[in-house]
Amino acid sequence: ISYGKERPVAVCDDISCWSQNRRAVTVLNGAGS
C-alpha cells in the first residue's frame, strides 16, 4: 500500500505539511520492506 501523491497526509503548500507527508511515506515504505 502506498500513501503518497494519491493520499497525502496533509494537502497544502506549507513546508510543515510537506515534511509530515515525507515522514509518513518514509515510515510506510520502511515497514513495507
Kinemage of the C-alpha trace (Angstrom):
@kinemage 1
@onewidth
@group {chain A} dominant
@subgroup {mainchain}
@vectorlist {calphas} color= white
{ca ile a 1} P 0.000 0.000 0.000
{ca ser a 2} L 1.428 3.356 -0.993
{ca tyr a 3} L 0.322 6.639 0.569
{ca gly a 4} L 1.961 9.445 -1.350
{ca lys a 5} L 0.540 11.710 -4.019
{ca glu a 6} L -2.620 9.578 -4.138
{ca arg a 7} L -3.484 10.083 -0.455
{ca pro a 8} L -1.329 12.774 1.139
{ca val a 9} L -1.460 13.187 4.916
{ca ala a 10} L -1.960 16.913 4.553
{ca val a 11} L -2.847 18.782 1.378
{ca cys a 12} L -1.177 22.190 1.446
{ca asp a 13} L 1.933 24.036 0.298
{ca asp a 14} L 3.198 24.608 3.836
{ca ile a 15} L 6.652 23.137 4.499
{ca ser a 16} L 5.378 21.557 7.716
{ca cys a 17} L 2.671 19.678 5.785
{ca trp a 18} L 5.214 18.576 3.187
{ca ser a 19} L 7.512 17.294 5.916
{ca gln a 20} L 4.618 15.419 7.512
{ca asn a 21} L 3.857 13.706 4.195
{ca arg a 22} L 7.512 12.774 3.693
{ca arg a 23} L 7.716 11.321 7.197
{ca ala a 24} L 4.574 9.224 6.700
{ca val a 25} L 5.790 7.876 3.353
{ca thr a 26} L 9.214 7.003 4.785
{ca val a 27} L 7.693 5.117 7.723
{ca leu a 28} L 5.264 3.193 5.493
{ca asn a 29} L 7.979 2.295 2.992
{ca gly a 30} L 10.309 1.148 5.774
{ca ala a 31} L 7.598 -1.008 7.354
{ca gly a 32} L 6.612 -2.465 3.985
{ca ser a 33} L 10.141 -3.520 3.075
